[in-house]
């Protein structure tokens, strides 16, 4: 005699939450003022503050998200600040 087949459990897909596209400006510290845009035609990502008009541009790939552009901007700000501190 054979075993009974167990009923297969339905596969549940994990739902990915949307990542943010607006962030806090590192210069004027205004929340939700930085908007990140990705131009896939020219492979350029840009983060611009709507309040103080500071901006940052970087090259992007097909996998780049707005949070990646903002993170690179923050990393670049920290790198410049540490270089200035070392010079003093």
TIMI-2910 file (N, C-alpha, C, CB; in pm, 1 decimal, decimal comma, always signed):
<rs>
+----------+----------+----------+----------+----------+----------+----------+----------+----------+----------+----------+----------+------+
!      n_x !      n_y !      n_z !     ca_x !     ca_y !     ca_z !      c_x !      c_y !      c_z !     cb_x !     cb_y !     cb_z ! resn !
+----------+----------+----------+----------+----------+----------+----------+----------+----------+----------+----------+----------+------+
!    +83,2 !   -117,5 !     +0,0 !     +0,0 !     +0,0 !     +0,0 !    +88,2 !   +124,6 !     +0,0 !    -94,9 !     -0,6 !   +120,8 !  Unk !
!    +42,1 !   +224,1 !    -73,2 !   +117,9 !   +347,7 !    -82,1 !    +72,3 !   +451,1 !    +18,8 !   +107,4 !   +404,2 !   -220,2 !  Unk !
!   +155,0 !   +548,9 !    +37,4 !   +120,6 !   +658,5 !   +127,9 !    +26,3 !   +754,7 !    +57,7 !   +247,5 !   +732,7 !   +176,3 !  Unk !
!    -51,5 !   +823,8 !   +136,2 !   -137,2 !   +927,5 !    +81,1 !    -51,7 !  +1050,9 !    +52,8 !   -254,7 !   +961,3 !   +178,4 !  Unk !
!    -84,7 !  +1117,9 !    -53,4 !    -12,4 !  +1240,8 !    -86,0 !    -57,4 !  +1351,4 !     +8,6 !    -35,9 !  +1282,2 !   -234,4 !  Unk !
!    +38,7 !  +1422,1 !    +59,3 !     +4,0 !  +1535,4 !   +145,7 !    -30,9 !  +1653,8 !    +56,1 !   +122,0 !  +1571,4 !   +244,1 !  Unk !
!   -126,1 !  +1730,9 !   +100,7 !   -165,2 !  +1846,9 !    +20,9 !    -52,9 !  +1950,7 !    +26,9 !   -300,6 !  +1907,7 !    +71,9 !  Unk !
!    -19,2 !  +2004,8 !    -88,5 !    +88,1 !  +2104,2 !    -95,4 !    +39,3 !  +2235,6 !    -38,2 !   +137,0 !  +2123,4 !   -240,7 !  Unk !
!   +122,0 !  +2295,7 !    +44,0 !    +87,0 !  +2424,8 !   +101,0 !   +105,6 !  +2531,4 !     -5,7 !   +172,7 !  +2456,0 !   +226,8 !  Unk !
!    +16,3 !  +2629,0 !    -10,9 !    +32,0 !  +2735,2 !   -110,7 !   +156,5 !  +2818,3 !    -80,3 !    -93,5 !  +2825,7 !   -114,3 !  Unk !
!   +226,6 !  +2855,0 !   -184,5 !   +348,1 !  +2933,6 !   -170,9 !   +309,5 !  +3079,0 !   -151,5 !   +440,7 !  +2916,3 !   -294,3 !  Unk !
!   +361,0 !  +3139,0 !    -45,3 !   +333,7 !  +3279,9 !    -20,3 !   +455,8 !  +3360,7 !    -60,6 !   +297,0 !  +3305,0 !   +128,9 !  Unk !
!   +431,3 !  +3461,9 !   -140,3 !   +540,6 !  +3547,8 !   -183,1 !   +561,9 !  +3656,8 !    -79,4 !   +512,0 !  +3609,1 !   -322,0 !  Unk !
!   +687,9 !  +3683,9 !    -49,3 !   +719,1 !  +3791,7 !    +43,1 !   +702,8 !  +3923,6 !    -29,9 !   +862,5 !  +3777,2 !   +101,0 !  Unk !
!   +631,2 !  +4012,3 !    +32,1 !   +605,0 !  +4141,4 !    -28,3 !   +715,9 !  +4238,4 !     +8,7 !   +468,2 !  +4195,6 !    +15,6 !  Unk !
!   +777,6 !  +4296,6 !    -91,3 !   +884,0 !  +4393,6 !    -67,8 !   +822,3 !  +4531,6 !    -49,9 !   +986,5 !  +4393,5 !   -184,7 !  Unk !
!   +860,5 !  +4598,8 !    +56,2 !   +813,5 !  +4735,0 !    +77,4 !   +889,2 !  +4829,2 !    -15,6 !   +831,4 !  +4777,5 !   +225,6 !  Unk !
!   +821,8 !  +4933,8 !    -57,6 !   +885,4 !  +5032,7 !   -144,0 !   +989,1 !  +5109,9 !    -64,3 !   +780,7 !  +5128,8 !   -204,9 !  Unk !
!  +1102,4 !  +5138,1 !   -126,6 !  +1205,8 !  +5217,7 !    -63,1 !  +1174,1 !  +5365,6 !    -80,2 !  +1344,3 !  +5184,4 !   -121,6 !  Unk !
!  +1224,5 !  +5447,7 !    +10,1 !  +1199,5 !  +5591,1 !     +3,8 !  +1268,8 !  +5654,2 !   -116,8 !  +1246,2 !  +5658,6 !   +132,4 !  Unk !
!  +1212,2 !  +5764,1 !   -166,4 !  +1275,7 !  +5841,4 !   -273,3 !  +1302,3 !  +5984,5 !   -228,1 !  +1187,9 !  +5841,3 !   -399,4 !  Unk !
!  +1251,9 !  +6023,6 !   -110,4 !  +1280,0 !  +6155,5 !    -54,0 !  +1345,9 !  +6136,9 !    +82,6 !  +1149,2 !  +6241,1 !    -42,1 !  Unk !
!  +1444,6 !  +6224,7 !   +111,0 !  +1526,4 !  +6206,9 !   +229,7 !  +1553,1 !  +6340,3 !   +297,6 !  +1657,8 !  +6138,5 !   +194,1 !  Unk !
!  +1622,8 !  +6334,3 !   +411,4 !  +1662,3 !  +6452,4 !   +488,3 !  +1791,8 !  +6510,0 !   +430,1 !  +1680,6 !  +6416,9 !   +639,3 !  Unk !
!  +1796,4 !  +6641,8 !   +414,3 !  +1914,9 !  +6707,5 !   +357,5 !  +2027,8 !  +6711,5 !   +460,2 !  +1880,5 !  +6850,9 !   +310,2 !  Unk !
!  +2149,9 !  +6672,6 !   +421,8 !  +2262,0 !  +6677,3 !   +517,1 !  +2312,8 !  +6819,6 !   +543,1 !  +2376,4 !  +6591,9 !   +465,5 !  Unk !
!  +2272,5 !  +6916,7 !   +460,8 !  +2321,8 !  +7053,0 !   +477,9 !  +2222,9 !  +7140,1 !   +555,1 !  +2350,6 !  +7115,3 !   +342,4 !  Unk !
!  +2097,2 !  +7144,0 !   +512,8 !  +1999,5 !  +7228,7 !   +582,4 !  +1919,3 !  +7150,2 !   +685,0 !  +1904,9 !  +7293,4 !   +482,1 !  Unk !
!  +1935,0 !  +7017,6 !   +688,9 !  +1871,6 !  +6929,5 !   +786,7 !  +1719,0 !  +6935,1 !   +781,4 !  +1918,6 !  +6965,3 !   +925,6 !  Unk !
!  +1663,9 !  +6968,0 !   +666,6 !  +1518,6 !  +6972,7 !   +648,1 !  +1471,5 !  +6834,9 !   +602,9 !  +1477,7 !  +7083,0 !   +544,0 !  Unk !
!  +1375,8 !  +6778,5 !   +675,1 !  +1326,5 !  +6645,7 !   +641,3 !  +1247,7 !  +6644,8 !   +510,9 !  +1240,4 !  +6592,7 !   +753,3 !  Unk !
!  +1256,2 !  +6540,7 !   +437,5 !  +1186,3 !  +6515,6 !   +310,0 !  +1207,3 !  +6625,5 !   +206,9 !  +1038,4 !  +6499,4 !   +335,0 !  Unk !
!  +1324,0 !  +6686,0 !   +203,0 !  +1349,8 !  +6791,0 !   +104,4 !  +1440,4 !  +6742,5 !     -8,6 !  +1412,6 !  +6911,9 !   +172,3 !  Unk !
!  +1509,1 !  +6631,4 !    +10,2 !  +1598,7 !  +6579,2 !    -93,2 !  +1523,4 !  +6478,1 !   -177,6 !  +1725,5 !  +6514,7 !    -30,5 !  Unk !
!  +1519,9 !  +6504,1 !   -307,4 !  +1455,4 !  +6413,4 !   -401,4 !  +1563,8 !  +6351,5 !   -489,7 !  +1347,3 !  +6487,9 !   -487,7 !  Unk !
!  +1558,2 !  +6220,3 !   -504,3 !  +1655,3 !  +6149,3 !   -587,1 !  +1590,1 !  +6110,0 !   -719,0 !  +1710,1 !  +6024,2 !   -513,6 !  Unk !
!  +1660,1 !  +6139,8 !   -828,2 !  +1611,6 !  +6103,7 !   -961,5 !  +1718,3 !  +6023,7 !  -1033,0 !  +1573,3 !  +6229,6 !  -1043,7 !  Unk !
!  +1675,0 !  +5926,2 !  -1111,8 !  +1767,4 !  +5841,6 !  -1187,7 !  +1735,2 !  +5856,6 !  -1335,3 !  +1757,8 !  +5691,8 !  -1143,2 !  Unk !
!  +1835,7 !  +5894,6 !  -1412,7 !  +1822,3 !  +5906,5 !  -1558,0 !  +1894,3 !  +5787,4 !  -1620,2 !  +1881,0 !  +6043,5 !  -1611,1 !  Unk !
!  +1818,0 !  +5683,4 !  -1653,5 !  +1878,4 !  +5561,1 !  -1707,3 !  +1930,1 !  +5580,8 !  -1849,4 !  +1777,3 !  +5447,1 !  -1704,8 !  Unk !
!  +1878,1 !  +5679,0 !  -1920,2 !  +1924,4 !  +5704,7 !  -2057,1 !  +2070,1 !  +5751,2 !  -2056,9 !  +1834,7 !  +5810,6 !  -2125,7 !  Unk !
!  +2103,1 !  +5840,4 !  -1962,0 !  +2239,2 !  +5894,0 !  -1951,7 !  +2319,7 !  +5828,9 !  -1839,9 !  +2234,2 !  +6043,5 !  -1929,6 !  Unk !
!  +2258,4 !  +5734,2 !  -1764,4 !  +2322,1 !  +5664,4 !  -1652,6 !  +2373,6 !  +5761,5 !  -1546,4 !  +2437,0 !  +5578,2 !  -1703,6 !  Unk !
!  +2287,3 !  +5858,6 !  -1511,0 !  +2322,0 !  +5957,4 !  -1408,9 !  +2214,5 !  +5957,9 !  -1301,7 !  +2338,5 !  +6099,0 !  -1470,9 !  Unk !
!  +2258,1 !  +5956,9 !  -1175,7 !  +2167,2 !  +5970,4 !  -1063,7 !  +2192,0 !  +6103,1 !   -996,3 !  +2183,5 !  +5854,5 !   -964,3 !  Unk !
!  +2085,0 !  +6171,5 !   -957,2 !  +2099,8 !  +6304,1 !   -899,2 !  +2012,9 !  +6315,8 !   -774,8 !  +2063,0 !  +6413,2 !  -1001,7 !  Unk !
!  +2070,7 !  +6373,8 !   -670,4 !  +1998,4 !  +6404,2 !   -547,8 !  +2001,1 !  +6555,6 !   -530,1 !  +2060,8 !  +6330,2 !   -423,4 !  Unk !
!  +1881,8 !  +6617,2 !   -519,3 !  +1871,4 !  +6762,9 !   -510,8 !  +1783,4 !  +6800,6 !   -393,0 !  +1814,8 !  +6822,5 !   -642,0 !  Unk !
!  +1830,5 !  +6897,4 !   -314,0 !  +1751,1 !  +6950,1 !   -202,3 !  +1663,1 !  +7063,1 !   -254,9 !  +1843,4 !  +7000,6 !    -85,0 !  Unk !
!  +1535,1 !  +7055,6 !   -225,4 !  +1441,9 !  +7158,1 !   -270,4 !  +1448,3 !  +7285,4 !   -188,3 !  +1303,1 !  +7104,6 !   -267,5 !  Unk !
!  +1509,3 !  +7281,4 !    -71,2 !  +1515,8 !  +7398,0 !    +17,2 !  +1644,2 !  +7478,6 !     -6,1 !  +1507,4 !  +7353,6 !   +164,2 !  Unk !
!  +1760,2 !  +7413,3 !     +9,2 !  +1887,6 !  +7485,9 !     -2,1 !  +1954,5 !  +7469,4 !   -138,1 !  +1982,4 !  +7439,6 !   +105,6 !  Unk !
!  +1893,4 !  +7395,1 !   -228,3 !  +1940,6 !  +7376,0 !   -366,5 !  +2075,7 !  +7306,6 !   -377,1 !  +1949,1 !  +7508,6 !   -435,2 !  Unk !
!  +2120,3 !  +7237,7 !   -271,7 !  +2241,7 !  +7156,2 !   -280,8 !  +2210,9 !  +7034,8 !   -367,9 !  +2292,4 !  +7112,3 !   -138,2 !  Unk !
!  +2311,5 !  +6987,8 !   -441,1 !  +2287,8 !  +6872,7 !   -528,5 !  +2410,3 !  +6782,3 !   -531,6 !  +2252,1 !  +6919,1 !   -671,1 !  Unk !
!  +2386,8 !  +6659,1 !   -572,8 !  +2492,1 !  +6559,4 !   -585,1 !  +2458,0 !  +6471,3 !   -704,4 !  +2507,5 !  +6474,7 !   -453,6 !  Unk !
!  +2556,1 !  +6445,3 !   -790,2 !  +2536,3 !  +6359,3 !   -906,6 !  +2637,5 !  +6246,1 !   -903,9 !  +2548,3 !  +6439,9 !  -1037,9 !  Unk !
!  +2595,1 !  +6131,3 !   -953,7 !  +2682,5 !  +6015,5 !   -958,3 !  +2640,2 !  +5926,4 !  -1074,3 !  +2679,2 !  +5937,7 !   -824,3 !  Unk !
!  +2728,9 !  +5836,8 !  -1112,5 !  +2693,9 !  +5741,2 !  -1217,7 !  +2614,0 !  +5626,6 !  -1155,9 !  +2822,0 !  +5687,1 !  -1289,8 !  Unk !
!  +2524,1 !  +5568,8 !  -1236,1 !  +2435,4 !  +5463,9 !  -1186,8 !  +2442,9 !  +5342,0 !  -1277,9 !  +2290,5 !  +5515,1 !  -1177,1 !  Unk !
!  +2391,6 !  +5230,6 !  -1226,1 !  +2377,8 !  +5108,1 !  -1304,1 !  +2230,2 !  +5070,7 !  -1306,1 !  +2465,3 !  +4991,7 !  -1245,1 !  Unk !
!  +2198,2 !  +4959,6 !  -1367,6 !  +2059,7 !  +4915,1 !  -1376,0 !  +2004,6 !  +4876,0 !  -1239,3 !  +2048,2 !  +4798,0 !  -1472,0 !  Unk !
!  +2090,5 !  +4844,7 !  -1143,6 !  +2047,7 !  +4800,6 !  -1011,8 !  +2040,0 !  +4912,6 !   -908,8 !  +2140,0 !  +4695,1 !   -962,6 !  Unk !
!  +2078,4 !  +5033,1 !   -946,5 !  +2083,6 !  +5144,7 !   -852,8 !  +1943,4 !  +5191,0 !   -815,3 !  +2163,2 !  +5260,8 !   -912,5 !  Unk !
!  +1924,3 !  +5217,2 !   -686,0 !  +1798,7 !  +5268,9 !   -631,7 !  +1825,2 !  +5409,2 !   -576,1 !  +1740,8 !  +5173,3 !   -520,4 !  Unk !
!  +1719,5 !  +5488,6 !   -552,9 !  +1740,0 !  +5623,0 !   -496,9 !  +1814,1 !  +5623,5 !   -363,1 !  +1606,9 !  +5690,9 !   -479,4 !  Unk !
!  +1792,2 !  +5522,9 !   -280,2 !  +1861,9 !  +5517,0 !   -151,6 !  +2012,3 !  +5501,3 !   -171,6 !  +1807,7 !  +5401,3 !    -66,5 !  Unk !
!  +2054,3 !  +5437,2 !   -280,7 !  +2196,6 !  +5421,5 !   -309,7 !  +2260,6 !  +5556,5 !   -341,6 !  +2217,2 !  +5324,0 !   -426,8 !  Unk !
!  +2190,4 !  +5639,4 !   -415,5 !  +2242,2 !  +5772,2 !   -450,8 !  +2255,3 !  +5857,7 !   -324,8 !  +2149,5 !  +5842,1 !   -554,6 !  Unk !
!  +2152,8 !  +5855,7 !   -240,8 !  +2156,7 !  +5932,5 !   -115,6 !  +2269,3 !  +5882,5 !    -25,2 !  +2021,1 !  +5922,9 !    -41,8 !  Unk !
!  +2287,4 !  +5752,4 !    -17,1 !  +2393,6 !  +5696,1 !    +66,8 !  +2531,2 !  +5737,2 !    +16,9 !  +2383,3 !  +5543,7 !    +70,8 !  Unk !
!  +2549,6 !  +5739,0 !   -115,2 !  +2677,2 !  +5783,8 !   -170,2 !  +2702,1 !  +5930,4 !   -137,3 !  +2680,6 !  +5762,3 !   -321,8 !  Unk !
!  +2597,1 !  +6011,6 !   -139,2 !  +2609,3 !  +6153,2 !   -105,8 !  +2652,6 !  +6169,7 !    +39,6 !  +2476,1 !  +6226,6 !   -130,8 !  Unk !
!  +2590,0 !  +6096,5 !   +128,8 !  +2625,2 !  +6103,0 !   +270,6 !  +2769,5 !  +6056,1 !   +290,6 !  +2527,7 !  +6017,1 !   +355,4 !  Unk !
!  +2808,8 !  +5946,9 !   +224,9 !  +2945,5 !  +5896,5 !   +236,0 !  +3046,4 !  +5998,8 !   +185,1 !  +2960,3 !  +5765,4 !   +158,7 !  Unk !
!  +3014,0 !  +6065,9 !    +75,3 !  +3103,4 !  +6166,6 !    +19,2 !  +3116,1 !  +6285,7 !   +114,5 !  +3052,5 !  +6213,3 !   -118,8 !  Unk !
!  +3006,3 !  +6326,4 !   +176,5 !  +3011,1 !  +6436,5 !   +274,6 !  +3100,3 !  +6399,1 !   +392,6 !  +2868,4 !  +6471,6 !   +324,8 !  Unk !
!  +3086,5 !  +6277,1 !   +442,3 !  +3169,7 !  +6232,4 !   +554,1 !  +3316,1 !  +6224,3 !   +514,7 !  +3122,3 !  +6096,8 !   +604,7 !  Unk !
!  +3343,7 !  +6179,0 !   +391,2 !  +3481,8 !  +6168,2 !   +344,8 !  +3545,8 !  +6306,6 !   +335,8 !  +3487,6 !  +6097,4 !   +208,0 !  Unk !
!  +3472,4 !  +6404,2 !   +282,2 !  +3526,7 !  +6540,3 !   +271,6 !  +3549,5 !  +6599,7 !   +408,8 !  +3432,6 !  +6630,3 !   +190,7 !  Unk !
!  +3457,8 !  +6574,9 !   +501,6 !  +3473,5 !  +6629,2 !   +636,9 !  +3591,8 !  +6568,3 !   +709,3 !  +3347,5 !  +6606,4 !   +717,5 !  Unk !
!  +3619,9 !  +6439,8 !   +690,5 !  +3734,8 !  +6378,2 !   +757,0 !  +3865,3 !  +6425,0 !   +695,0 !  +3725,3 !  +6225,9 !   +750,0 !  Unk !
!  +3866,8 !  +6452,1 !   +565,0 !  +3988,1 !  +6504,6 !   +501,7 !  +4017,6 !  +6643,1 !   +554,3 !  +3973,8 !  +6507,6 !   +348,4 !  Unk !
!  +3914,0 !  +6727,7 !   +570,1 !  +3934,0 !  +6861,3 !   +623,1 !  +3981,3 !  +6856,4 !   +768,3 !  +3805,3 !  +6942,1 !   +612,2 !  Unk !
!  +3930,7 !  +6762,8 !   +847,1 !  +3974,1 !  +6749,7 !   +986,3 !  +4118,9 !  +6704,5 !   +995,5 !  +3884,4 !  +6651,7 !  +1060,9 !  Unk !
!  +4161,4 !  +6616,9 !   +905,0 !  +4299,5 !  +6569,0 !   +904,9 !  +4396,3 !  +6679,6 !   +864,6 !  +4314,3 !  +6449,7 !   +810,6 !  Unk !
!  +4353,1 !  +6773,2 !   +779,7 !  +4439,5 !  +6881,0 !   +732,9 !  +4465,7 !  +6982,9 !   +844,4 !  +4376,6 !  +6950,4 !   +611,3 !  Unk !
!  +4375,6 !  +6993,1 !   +938,7 !  +4391,6 !  +7092,8 !  +1045,0 !  +4478,6 !  +7048,3 !  +1155,1 !  +4262,1 !  +7129,8 !  +1100,5 !  Unk !
+----------+----------+----------+----------+----------+----------+----------+----------+----------+----------+----------+----------+------+
</rs>
